[in-house]
Amino acid sequence: MKNLLKAIQIFTAVIVSAGVIIHLVSTKAKAEYATDYHNHYLSEQISQQSRQQAKAEWIAENGEFQREPTAEELDYLNQWTANKQLLNNKEKP
């Protein structure tokens, strides 16, 4: 009985060790690729490039600064805000 228990313990230790080794090897293999998952500096660089591109698109479409809204647009925005506020007030208990 003791030999069987010892064999089960050894077998369990070998299986756990193999699982740990496989996990470590696969993690190292994934880390060799330059992706934003493993390299936060790359993610930051991608975000910065995206912001620069979005800013350039905004300037190309709308100019450097946002224009003043027209009277019609202001009326629409005020009406929409009032309606939204009424909905929010109704939802509160």
Jmol script that loads the backbone (N, CA, C; Angstrom):
load data "model"
ATOM      1  N   MET A   1       0.813  -1.192   0.000  1.00  0.00           N
ATOM      2  CA  MET A   1       0.000   0.000   0.000  1.00  0.00           C
ATOM      3  C   MET A   1       0.858   1.257   0.000  1.00  0.00           C
ATOM      4  N   LYS A   2       1.964   1.220   0.799  1.00  0.00           N
ATOM      5  CA  LYS A   2       2.845   2.378   0.840  1.00  0.00           C
ATOM      6  C   LYS A   2       3.522   2.601  -0.506  1.00  0.00           C
ATOM      7  N   ASN A   3       3.881   1.507  -1.184  1.00  0.00           N
ATOM      8  CA  ASN A   3       4.520   1.638  -2.492  1.00  0.00           C
ATOM      9  C   ASN A   3       3.564   2.259  -3.509  1.00  0.00           C
ATOM     10  N   LEU A   4       2.290   1.887  -3.450  1.00  0.00           N
ATOM     11  CA  LEU A   4       1.292   2.439  -4.365  1.00  0.00           C
ATOM     12  C   LEU A   4       1.104   3.930  -4.106  1.00  0.00           C
ATOM     13  N   LEU A   5       1.036   4.316  -2.836  1.00  0.00           N
ATOM     14  CA  LEU A   5       0.883   5.721  -2.478  1.00  0.00           C
ATOM     15  C   LEU A   5       2.094   6.530  -2.940  1.00  0.00           C
ATOM     16  N   LYS A   6       3.281   5.973  -2.741  1.00  0.00           N
ATOM     17  CA  LYS A   6       4.511   6.646  -3.176  1.00  0.00           C
ATOM     18  C   LYS A   6       4.533   6.790  -4.698  1.00  0.00           C
ATOM     19  N   ALA A   7       4.097   5.769  -5.422  1.00  0.00           N
ATOM     20  CA  ALA A   7       4.063   5.818  -6.884  1.00  0.00           C
ATOM     21  C   ALA A   7       3.071   6.878  -7.368  1.00  0.00           C
ATOM     22  N   ILE A   8       1.931   6.983  -6.704  1.00  0.00           N
ATOM     23  CA  ILE A   8       0.936   8.002  -7.080  1.00  0.00           C
ATOM     24  C   ILE A   8       1.490   9.399  -6.835  1.00  0.00           C
ATOM     25  N   GLN A   9       2.196   9.596  -5.742  1.00  0.00           N
ATOM     26  CA  GLN A   9       2.793  10.898  -5.449  1.00  0.00           C
ATOM     27  C   GLN A   9       3.848  11.269  -6.488  1.00  0.00           C
ATOM     28  N   ILE A  10       4.677  10.326  -6.853  1.00  0.00           N
ATOM     29  CA  ILE A  10       5.709  10.580  -7.860  1.00  0.00           C
ATOM     30  C   ILE A  10       5.067  10.895  -9.205  1.00  0.00           C
ATOM     31  N   PHE A  11       4.056  10.118  -9.580  1.00  0.00           N
ATOM     32  CA  PHE A  11       3.354  10.340 -10.845  1.00  0.00           C
ATOM     33  C   PHE A  11       2.718  11.734 -10.870  1.00  0.00           C
ATOM     34  N   THR A  12       2.093  12.127  -9.775  1.00  0.00           N
ATOM     35  CA  THR A  12       1.470  13.455  -9.689  1.00  0.00           C
ATOM     36  C   THR A  12       2.527  14.551  -9.802  1.00  0.00           C
ATOM     37  N   ALA A  13       3.657  14.380  -9.136  1.00  0.00           N
ATOM     38  CA  ALA A  13       4.729  15.369  -9.194  1.00  0.00           C
ATOM     39  C   ALA A  13       5.269  15.505 -10.614  1.00  0.00           C
ATOM     40  N   VAL A  14       5.417  14.386 -11.319  1.00  0.00           N
ATOM     41  CA  VAL A  14       5.911  14.417 -12.701  1.00  0.00           C
ATOM     42  C   VAL A  14       4.920  15.147 -13.602  1.00  0.00           C
ATOM     43  N   ILE A  15       3.628  14.867 -13.447  1.00  0.00           N
ATOM     44  CA  ILE A  15       2.604  15.512 -14.276  1.00  0.00           C
ATOM     45  C   ILE A  15       2.576  17.019 -14.022  1.00  0.00           C
ATOM     46  N   VAL A  16       2.628  17.424 -12.762  1.00  0.00           N
ATOM     47  CA  VAL A  16       2.623  18.852 -12.419  1.00  0.00           C
ATOM     48  C   VAL A  16       3.874  19.528 -12.965  1.00  0.00           C
ATOM     49  N   SER A  17       5.028  18.888 -12.815  1.00  0.00           N
ATOM     50  CA  SER A  17       6.277  19.454 -13.333  1.00  0.00           C
ATOM     51  C   SER A  17       6.223  19.608 -14.848  1.00  0.00           C
ATOM     52  N   ALA A  18       5.685  18.615 -15.530  1.00  0.00           N
ATOM     53  CA  ALA A  18       5.562  18.694 -16.986  1.00  0.00           C
ATOM     54  C   ALA A  18       4.641  19.842 -17.381  1.00  0.00           C
ATOM     55  N   GLY A  19       3.554  20.026 -16.658  1.00  0.00           N
ATOM     56  CA  GLY A  19       2.634  21.127 -16.950  1.00  0.00           C
ATOM     57  C   GLY A  19       3.296  22.480 -16.771  1.00  0.00           C
ATOM     58  N   VAL A  20       4.070  22.627 -15.704  1.00  0.00           N
ATOM     59  CA  VAL A  20       4.776  23.889 -15.456  1.00  0.00           C
ATOM     60  C   VAL A  20       5.802  24.151 -16.549  1.00  0.00           C
ATOM     61  N   ILE A  21       6.548  23.148 -16.935  1.00  0.00           N
ATOM     62  CA  ILE A  21       7.567  23.307 -17.983  1.00  0.00           C
ATOM     63  C   ILE A  21       6.914  23.684 -19.309  1.00  0.00           C
ATOM     64  N   ILE A  22       5.830  23.007 -19.655  1.00  0.00           N
ATOM     65  CA  ILE A  22       5.134  23.324 -20.911  1.00  0.00           C
ATOM     66  C   ILE A  22       4.626  24.756 -20.883  1.00  0.00           C
ATOM     67  N   HIS A  23       4.078  25.189 -19.761  1.00  0.00           N
ATOM     68  CA  HIS A  23       3.575  26.560 -19.647  1.00  0.00           C
ATOM     69  C   HIS A  23       4.705  27.569 -19.809  1.00  0.00           C
ATOM     70  N   LEU A  24       5.827  27.338 -19.152  1.00  0.00           N
ATOM     71  CA  LEU A  24       6.944  28.276 -19.234  1.00  0.00           C
ATOM     72  C   LEU A  24       7.525  28.342 -20.640  1.00  0.00           C
ATOM     73  N   VAL A  25       7.638  27.216 -21.303  1.00  0.00           N
ATOM     74  CA  VAL A  25       8.184  27.197 -22.663  1.00  0.00           C
ATOM     75  C   VAL A  25       7.249  27.926 -23.618  1.00  0.00           C
ATOM     76  N   SER A  26       5.954  27.686 -23.500  1.00  0.00           N
ATOM     77  CA  SER A  26       5.018  28.339 -24.419  1.00  0.00           C
ATOM     78  C   SER A  26       4.947  29.838 -24.156  1.00  0.00           C
ATOM     79  N   THR A  27       5.064  30.271 -22.907  1.00  0.00           N
ATOM     80  CA  THR A  27       5.055  31.698 -22.593  1.00  0.00           C
ATOM     81  C   THR A  27       6.286  32.374 -23.172  1.00  0.00           C
ATOM     82  N   LYS A  28       7.432  31.719 -23.082  1.00  0.00           N
ATOM     83  CA  LYS A  28       8.656  32.300 -23.636  1.00  0.00           C
ATOM     84  C   LYS A  28       8.554  32.406 -25.147  1.00  0.00           C
ATOM     85  N   ALA A  29       7.979  31.426 -25.783  1.00  0.00           N
ATOM     86  CA  ALA A  29       7.836  31.458 -27.237  1.00  0.00           C
ATOM     87  C   ALA A  29       6.922  32.597 -27.659  1.00  0.00           C
ATOM     88  N   LYS A  30       5.866  32.847 -26.903  1.00  0.00           N
ATOM     89  CA  LYS A  30       4.959  33.947 -27.230  1.00  0.00           C
ATOM     90  C   LYS A  30       5.637  35.294 -27.020  1.00  0.00           C
ATOM     91  N   ALA A  31       6.502  35.406 -26.017  1.00  0.00           N
ATOM     92  CA  ALA A  31       7.128  36.676 -25.681  1.00  0.00           C
ATOM     93  C   ALA A  31       8.171  37.103 -26.704  1.00  0.00           C
ATOM     94  N   GLU A  32       8.625  36.203 -27.569  1.00  0.00           N
ATOM     95  CA  GLU A  32       9.634  36.563 -28.553  1.00  0.00           C
ATOM     96  C   GLU A  32       9.073  37.453 -29.654  1.00  0.00           C
ATOM     97  N   TYR A  33       7.758  37.471 -29.824  1.00  0.00           N
ATOM     98  CA  TYR A  33       7.151  38.297 -30.862  1.00  0.00           C
ATOM     99  C   TYR A  33       6.847  39.678 -30.297  1.00  0.00           C
ATOM    100  N   ALA A  34       7.074  40.709 -31.108  1.00  0.00           N
ATOM    101  CA  ALA A  34       6.831  42.085 -30.674  1.00  0.00           C
ATOM    102  C   ALA A  34       5.354  42.409 -30.855  1.00  0.00           C
ATOM    103  N   THR A  35       4.582  42.176 -29.835  1.00  0.00           N
ATOM    104  CA  THR A  35       3.164  42.522 -29.864  1.00  0.00           C
ATOM    105  C   THR A  35       2.860  43.420 -28.683  1.00  0.00           C
ATOM    106  N   ASP A  36       1.753  44.125 -28.761  1.00  0.00           N
ATOM    107  CA  ASP A  36       1.397  44.997 -27.655  1.00  0.00           C
ATOM    108  C   ASP A  36       1.000  44.205 -26.414  1.00  0.00           C
ATOM    109  N   TYR A  37       0.689  42.906 -26.574  1.00  0.00           N
ATOM    110  CA  TYR A  37       0.354  42.080 -25.412  1.00  0.00           C
ATOM    111  C   TYR A  37       1.579  41.865 -24.526  1.00  0.00           C
ATOM    112  N   HIS A  38       2.739  41.710 -25.135  1.00  0.00           N
ATOM    113  CA  HIS A  38       3.954  41.433 -24.378  1.00  0.00           C
ATOM    114  C   HIS A  38       4.860  42.652 -24.245  1.00  0.00           C
ATOM    115  N   ASN A  39       4.556  43.735 -24.957  1.00  0.00           N
ATOM    116  CA  ASN A  39       5.436  44.892 -24.961  1.00  0.00           C
ATOM    117  C   ASN A  39       4.582  46.148 -24.849  1.00  0.00           C
ATOM    118  N   HIS A  40       4.443  46.684 -23.643  1.00  0.00           N
ATOM    119  CA  HIS A  40       3.570  47.842 -23.467  1.00  0.00           C
ATOM    120  C   HIS A  40       4.132  49.096 -24.132  1.00  0.00           C
ATOM    121  N   TYR A  41       5.439  49.138 -24.390  1.00  0.00           N
ATOM    122  CA  TYR A  41       5.994  50.287 -25.103  1.00  0.00           C
ATOM    123  C   TYR A  41       5.489  50.315 -26.542  1.00  0.00           C
ATOM    124  N   LEU A  42       5.353  49.146 -27.158  1.00  0.00           N
ATOM    125  CA  LEU A  42       4.816  49.067 -28.510  1.00  0.00           C
ATOM    126  C   LEU A  42       3.364  49.526 -28.521  1.00  0.00           C
ATOM    127  N   SER A  43       2.599  49.130 -27.523  1.00  0.00           N
ATOM    128  CA  SER A  43       1.202  49.547 -27.420  1.00  0.00           C
ATOM    129  C   SER A  43       1.113  51.064 -27.285  1.00  0.00           C
ATOM    130  N   GLU A  44       1.983  51.639 -26.478  1.00  0.00           N
ATOM    131  CA  GLU A  44       2.001  53.093 -26.304  1.00  0.00           C
ATOM    132  C   GLU A  44       2.348  53.784 -27.621  1.00  0.00           C
ATOM    133  N   GLN A  45       3.285  53.215 -28.368  1.00  0.00           N
ATOM    134  CA  GLN A  45       3.671  53.784 -29.655  1.00  0.00           C
ATOM    135  C   GLN A  45       2.511  53.714 -30.642  1.00  0.00           C
ATOM    136  N   ILE A  46       1.789  52.593 -30.663  1.00  0.00           N
ATOM    137  CA  ILE A  46       0.639  52.452 -31.554  1.00  0.00           C
ATOM    138  C   ILE A  46      -0.429  53.468 -31.187  1.00  0.00           C
ATOM    139  N   SER A  47      -0.679  53.653 -29.895  1.00  0.00           N
ATOM    140  CA  SER A  47      -1.674  54.622 -29.448  1.00  0.00           C
ATOM    141  C   SER A  47      -1.274  56.034 -29.850  1.00  0.00           C
ATOM    142  N   GLN A  48      -0.010  56.357 -29.708  1.00  0.00           N
ATOM    143  CA  GLN A  48       0.457  57.692 -30.074  1.00  0.00           C
ATOM    144  C   GLN A  48       0.306  57.915 -31.576  1.00  0.00           C
ATOM    145  N   GLN A  49       0.628  56.917 -32.374  1.00  0.00           N
ATOM    146  CA  GLN A  49       0.462  57.045 -33.821  1.00  0.00           C
ATOM    147  C   GLN A  49      -1.008  57.206 -34.187  1.00  0.00           C
ATOM    148  N   SER A  50      -1.879  56.480 -33.519  1.00  0.00           N
ATOM    149  CA  SER A  50      -3.316  56.588 -33.787  1.00  0.00           C
ATOM    150  C   SER A  50      -3.827  57.973 -33.431  1.00  0.00           C
ATOM    151  N   ARG A  51      -3.375  58.525 -32.303  1.00  0.00           N
ATOM    152  CA  ARG A  51      -3.793  59.881 -31.918  1.00  0.00           C
ATOM    153  C   ARG A  51      -3.311  60.908 -32.935  1.00  0.00           C
ATOM    154  N   GLN A  52      -2.069  60.776 -33.390  1.00  0.00           N
ATOM    155  CA  GLN A  52      -1.543  61.712 -34.384  1.00  0.00           C
ATOM    156  C   GLN A  52      -2.323  61.623 -35.688  1.00  0.00           C
ATOM    157  N   GLN A  53      -2.657  60.411 -36.103  1.00  0.00           N
ATOM    158  CA  GLN A  53      -3.420  60.226 -37.334  1.00  0.00           C
ATOM    159  C   GLN A  53      -4.823  60.811 -37.188  1.00  0.00           C
ATOM    160  N   ALA A  54      -5.463  60.581 -36.049  1.00  0.00           N
ATOM    161  CA  ALA A  54      -6.808  61.123 -35.825  1.00  0.00           C
ATOM    162  C   ALA A  54      -6.778  62.644 -35.804  1.00  0.00           C
ATOM    163  N   LYS A  55      -5.746  63.229 -35.196  1.00  0.00           N
ATOM    164  CA  LYS A  55      -5.633  64.690 -35.155  1.00  0.00           C
ATOM    165  C   LYS A  55      -5.431  65.250 -36.555  1.00  0.00           C
ATOM    166  N   ALA A  56      -4.604  64.585 -37.359  1.00  0.00           N
ATOM    167  CA  ALA A  56      -4.380  65.044 -38.733  1.00  0.00           C
ATOM    168  C   ALA A  56      -5.666  64.959 -39.550  1.00  0.00           C
ATOM    169  N   GLU A  57      -6.442  63.893 -39.361  1.00  0.00           N
ATOM    170  CA  GLU A  57      -7.720  63.765 -40.072  1.00  0.00           C
ATOM    171  C   GLU A  57      -8.692  64.856 -39.645  1.00  0.00           C
ATOM    172  N   TRP A  58      -8.735  65.157 -38.343  1.00  0.00           N
ATOM    173  CA  TRP A  58      -9.634  66.198 -37.841  1.00  0.00           C
ATOM    174  C   TRP A  58      -9.270  67.548 -38.457  1.00  0.00           C
ATOM    175  N   ILE A  59      -7.994  67.873 -38.470  1.00  0.00           N
ATOM    176  CA  ILE A  59      -7.558  69.158 -39.023  1.00  0.00           C
ATOM    177  C   ILE A  59      -7.861  69.222 -40.510  1.00  0.00           C
ATOM    178  N   ALA A  60      -7.671  68.115 -41.228  1.00  0.00           N
ATOM    179  CA  ALA A  60      -7.953  68.096 -42.667  1.00  0.00           C
ATOM    180  C   ALA A  60      -9.442  68.299 -42.939  1.00  0.00           C
ATOM    181  N   GLU A  61     -10.302  67.731 -42.100  1.00  0.00           N
ATOM    182  CA  GLU A  61     -11.740  67.825 -42.334  1.00  0.00           C
ATOM    183  C   GLU A  61     -12.357  69.091 -41.764  1.00  0.00           C
ATOM    184  N   ASN A  62     -11.891  69.541 -40.588  1.00  0.00           N
ATOM    185  CA  ASN A  62     -12.576  70.614 -39.872  1.00  0.00           C
ATOM    186  C   ASN A  62     -11.723  71.843 -39.601  1.00  0.00           C
ATOM    187  N   GLY A  63     -10.476  71.818 -39.955  1.00  0.00           N
ATOM    188  CA  GLY A  63      -9.605  72.941 -39.634  1.00  0.00           C
ATOM    189  C   GLY A  63      -8.980  72.749 -38.262  1.00  0.00           C
ATOM    190  N   GLU A  64      -8.186  73.725 -37.864  1.00  0.00           N
ATOM    191  CA  GLU A  64      -7.443  73.612 -36.611  1.00  0.00           C
ATOM    192  C   GLU A  64      -8.366  73.630 -35.390  1.00  0.00           C
ATOM    193  N   PHE A  65      -9.369  74.490 -35.410  1.00  0.00           N
ATOM    194  CA  PHE A  65     -10.237  74.637 -34.249  1.00  0.00           C
ATOM    195  C   PHE A  65     -11.676  74.314 -34.617  1.00  0.00           C
ATOM    196  N   GLN A  66     -12.461  73.959 -33.620  1.00  0.00           N
ATOM    197  CA  GLN A  66     -13.871  73.667 -33.844  1.00  0.00           C
ATOM    198  C   GLN A  66     -14.615  74.985 -34.071  1.00  0.00           C
ATOM    199  N   ARG A  67     -15.502  75.003 -35.050  1.00  0.00           N
ATOM    200  CA  ARG A  67     -16.235  76.231 -35.371  1.00  0.00           C
ATOM    201  C   ARG A  67     -17.339  76.466 -34.355  1.00  0.00           C
ATOM    202  N   GLU A  68     -17.841  77.698 -34.335  1.00  0.00           N
ATOM    203  CA  GLU A  68     -18.959  78.038 -33.464  1.00  0.00           C
ATOM    204  C   GLU A  68     -20.236  77.438 -34.032  1.00  0.00           C
ATOM    205  N   PRO A  69     -21.107  76.882 -33.196  1.00  0.00           N
ATOM    206  CA  PRO A  69     -22.357  76.316 -33.708  1.00  0.00           C
ATOM    207  C   PRO A  69     -23.317  77.412 -34.166  1.00  0.00           C
ATOM    208  N   THR A  70     -24.137  77.069 -35.151  1.00  0.00           N
ATOM    209  CA  THR A  70     -25.135  78.024 -35.650  1.00  0.00           C
ATOM    210  C   THR A  70     -26.294  78.096 -34.665  1.00  0.00           C
ATOM    211  N   ALA A  71     -27.200  79.062 -34.891  1.00  0.00           N
ATOM    212  CA  ALA A  71     -28.358  79.220 -34.010  1.00  0.00           C
ATOM    213  C   ALA A  71     -29.242  77.975 -34.058  1.00  0.00           C
ATOM    214  N   GLU A  72     -29.419  77.400 -35.246  1.00  0.00           N
ATOM    215  CA  GLU A  72     -30.230  76.182 -35.374  1.00  0.00           C
ATOM    216  C   GLU A  72     -29.600  75.024 -34.597  1.00  0.00           C
ATOM    217  N   GLU A  73     -28.302  74.897 -34.706  1.00  0.00           N
ATOM    218  CA  GLU A  73     -27.609  73.824 -33.994  1.00  0.00           C
ATOM    219  C   GLU A  73     -27.702  74.014 -32.477  1.00  0.00           C
ATOM    220  N   LEU A  74     -27.585  75.268 -32.021  1.00  0.00           N
ATOM    221  CA  LEU A  74     -27.715  75.539 -30.593  1.00  0.00           C
ATOM    222  C   LEU A  74     -29.116  75.208 -30.092  1.00  0.00           C
ATOM    223  N   ASP A  75     -30.142  75.576 -30.871  1.00  0.00           N
ATOM    224  CA  ASP A  75     -31.521  75.252 -30.493  1.00  0.00           C
ATOM    225  C   ASP A  75     -31.702  73.741 -30.389  1.00  0.00           C
ATOM    226  N   TYR A  76     -31.189  73.026 -31.389  1.00  0.00           N
ATOM    227  CA  TYR A  76     -31.298  71.562 -31.380  1.00  0.00           C
ATOM    228  C   TYR A  76     -30.600  70.974 -30.158  1.00  0.00           C
ATOM    229  N   LEU A  77     -29.394  71.451 -29.875  1.00  0.00           N
ATOM    230  CA  LEU A  77     -28.638  70.927 -28.734  1.00  0.00           C
ATOM    231  C   LEU A  77     -29.334  71.232 -27.412  1.00  0.00           C
ATOM    232  N   ASN A  78     -29.878  72.432 -27.275  1.00  0.00           N
ATOM    233  CA  ASN A  78     -30.597  72.785 -26.048  1.00  0.00           C
ATOM    234  C   ASN A  78     -31.846  71.924 -25.883  1.00  0.00           C
ATOM    235  N   GLN A  79     -32.557  71.684 -26.971  1.00  0.00           N
ATOM    236  CA  GLN A  79     -33.760  70.856 -26.919  1.00  0.00           C
ATOM    237  C   GLN A  79     -33.392  69.407 -26.567  1.00  0.00           C
ATOM    238  N   TRP A  80     -32.355  68.898 -27.193  1.00  0.00           N
ATOM    239  CA  TRP A  80     -31.924  67.529 -26.912  1.00  0.00           C
ATOM    240  C   TRP A  80     -31.502  67.384 -25.450  1.00  0.00           C
ATOM    241  N   THR A  81     -30.773  68.382 -24.939  1.00  0.00           N
ATOM    242  CA  THR A  81     -30.324  68.345 -23.548  1.00  0.00           C
ATOM    243  C   THR A  81     -31.509  68.376 -22.588  1.00  0.00           C
ATOM    244  N   ALA A  82     -32.504  69.213 -22.885  1.00  0.00           N
ATOM    245  CA  ALA A  82     -33.688  69.289 -22.026  1.00  0.00           C
ATOM    246  C   ALA A  82     -34.443  67.963 -22.031  1.00  0.00           C
ATOM    247  N   ASN A  83     -34.598  67.353 -23.206  1.00  0.00           N
ATOM    248  CA  ASN A  83     -35.279  66.055 -23.288  1.00  0.00           C
ATOM    249  C   ASN A  83     -34.507  64.978 -22.526  1.00  0.00           C
ATOM    250  N   LYS A  84     -33.203  64.980 -22.679  1.00  0.00           N
ATOM    251  CA  LYS A  84     -32.375  63.997 -21.984  1.00  0.00           C
ATOM    252  C   LYS A  84     -32.462  64.191 -20.471  1.00  0.00           C
ATOM    253  N   GLN A  85     -32.501  65.446 -20.029  1.00  0.00           N
ATOM    254  CA  GLN A  85     -32.614  65.720 -18.597  1.00  0.00           C
ATOM    255  C   GLN A  85     -33.954  65.241 -18.058  1.00  0.00           C
ATOM    256  N   LEU A  86     -35.029  65.426 -18.836  1.00  0.00           N
ATOM    257  CA  LEU A  86     -36.340  64.924 -18.422  1.00  0.00           C
ATOM    258  C   LEU A  86     -36.324  63.406 -18.279  1.00  0.00           C
ATOM    259  N   LEU A  87     -35.711  62.721 -19.240  1.00  0.00           N
ATOM    260  CA  LEU A  87     -35.612  61.261 -19.156  1.00  0.00           C
ATOM    261  C   LEU A  87     -34.818  60.827 -17.928  1.00  0.00           C
ATOM    262  N   ASN A  88     -33.729  61.520 -17.661  1.00  0.00           N
ATOM    263  CA  ASN A  88     -32.904  61.176 -16.492  1.00  0.00           C
ATOM    264  C   ASN A  88     -33.666  61.418 -15.197  1.00  0.00           C
ATOM    265  N   ASN A  89     -34.454  62.492 -15.143  1.00  0.00           N
ATOM    266  CA  ASN A  89     -35.227  62.788 -13.939  1.00  0.00           C
ATOM    267  C   ASN A  89     -36.317  61.749 -13.717  1.00  0.00           C
ATOM    268  N   LYS A  90     -36.894  61.225 -14.801  1.00  0.00           N
ATOM    269  CA  LYS A  90     -37.936  60.206 -14.676  1.00  0.00           C
ATOM    270  C   LYS A  90     -37.362  58.888 -14.170  1.00  0.00           C
ATOM    271  N   GLU A  91     -36.125  58.585 -14.535  1.00  0.00           N
ATOM    272  CA  GLU A  91     -35.503  57.322 -14.142  1.00  0.00           C
ATOM    273  C   GLU A  91     -35.107  57.308 -12.672  1.00  0.00           C
ATOM    274  N   LYS A  92     -34.888  58.473 -12.080  1.00  0.00           N
ATOM    275  CA  LYS A  92     -34.479  58.527 -10.676  1.00  0.00           C
ATOM    276  C   LYS A  92     -35.673  58.206  -9.784  1.00  0.00           C
ATOM    277  N   PRO A  93     -35.445  57.446  -8.710  1.00  0.00           N
ATOM    278  CA  PRO A  93     -36.565  57.089  -7.808  1.00  0.00           C
ATOM    279  C   PRO A  93     -37.036  58.248  -6.961  1.00  0.00           C
TER     280      PRO A  93
END
end "model"
wireframe off; spacefill off
backbone 0.3
color backbone group
